[in-house]
Amino acid sequence: MRPLFGFLSGLVFGIGLILSGMANPAKVLNFLDIFGAWDPSLAFVMGGASLTAFVGYRLAWRQDRPALMPSFDIPSASHIDGKLLSGAALFGIGWGIGGFCPGPAWTAVPMAATGTLVFVPAMLIGIVIGRALKSSTFQTRST
């Protein structure tokens, strides 16, 4: 049952990304270009998403446990370090250059736009390299 709800949630999320224009890199880049052809429409998308998340979290936290899990899985880490800051910077730079973040990029793959067909493989290569660097760093420190 849980995989079905995961799939349906992802489907609704993907449809929302397409309908809102988040899967269109030109629209995203115009939103980020505040000194040029600025398009503020995605601010409403982000505002609506923030409001929905706020209400959803308030309702969820009133429950003893989630509907499909035995307990809530809340991260315990709260420190800000170089890895977090460098990862956030790389994410932002990639978003600004390509006009995609991972969710909308995957959503745009079926449209087969050239930018998507370059961005998604580059993103996957970056994930593989990042995991390899993380595991090699971990092995070096633990020995």
Helices and strands as residue ranges (DSSP letters): H 2-20, H 25-32, H 41-60, H 82-98, H 102-108, G 109-111, H 114-142
